[in-house]
């Protein structure tokens, strides 16, 4: 499974990212306080939509609340799922 695309509309001070299409290898880079860690925090929260699953990532909780946006994940067969609208990563990965 891989994240094919994402968009973060609002999450704390993070500005609208617009539609971000990812390739096979992606590097998040930038100056301090430009939103790299906050973007990863939002992506994790969108992947693991249930609070019980997020307990494993308690140190990534930089902002209270839930990010608004989406992830499109693709499984090994090429099937795409839009998260969190269609569930969470456990639905895709079993």
N, C-alpha and C positions, 0 to 999 in steps of 0.2 A: 504494500500500500504506500502511496505517496500523496503529498499535498500538491495538487496541480495548480490551484489558484486560491487567492484569498483577498478579502477586503475587510478593513476595519473602519466602520463609519464613525463610531465614537467609543472611546474607552479612556476615561480620565482625561488628562491633558493632551492625549494623542490626537493629532489632526486626522481628518479623513485621508486614508492612504490611497484611495482610488483602487482600481482593479490591478492586482499584482499577479502576474503569471510566472510560475516557477518552472525551472528546468530540472535536469537531473542532479545538478549540484548548485547550491545557492549559498552565498556568503552575506551575512548581515554585517555591514560596516558603517562607520560614521563617528562623528565626534561624541564626546560625553553628553548625556542628557538629550539626545536626539530621538530616543524612542526605540532603540534596539531591544532592550530587555522588556520594555512594556509591550512591544509587538509580540515577542515570544510568549509572554504572560497571557495575552489575549488569545493567541493561537491555541495554547494549551487549554484555556478555559472553553474555547469553542469545540475542541476535540473531545474533552471529557466534560460533557454537559451536566452530569450528575454530581451533586455535592459529595457523595460518598466516594467517587473516583478522584476528586480533586484533593482529598486529604493527603495523598502521596506527594503533592506538589505545594505544600503549605508555604514554603519559602519563596515561591513565585508570586505570592499574593501582594503585589505592589499597589494595587488600586482596589478599593471596595467596588462591588457591583459586577455586572455582567457586560462584556463587550457586545456592541452591536455590529453586525457584519456577518460574514460567511466564510466557509472554507469549502472548496471542492476537492474531495479526495477520490483517488482512482485506485481500484484494486488490481490484482494481478491479471484479471480477465479483461480489463479496460472499462469496467463498469464504474460510472461516476455517481457519487453521493454528495449532496449539499448538506453541510452541517452548519449550525445545529438544527436547521429546519426539518431534516429527515432523521433525527436521532443523534447518536454520538458514535464515537469510534468503536465501541463494543459491538454496535450493529454491523459495522463494516468488517471489522476484524474477527468477529465471533468471540 
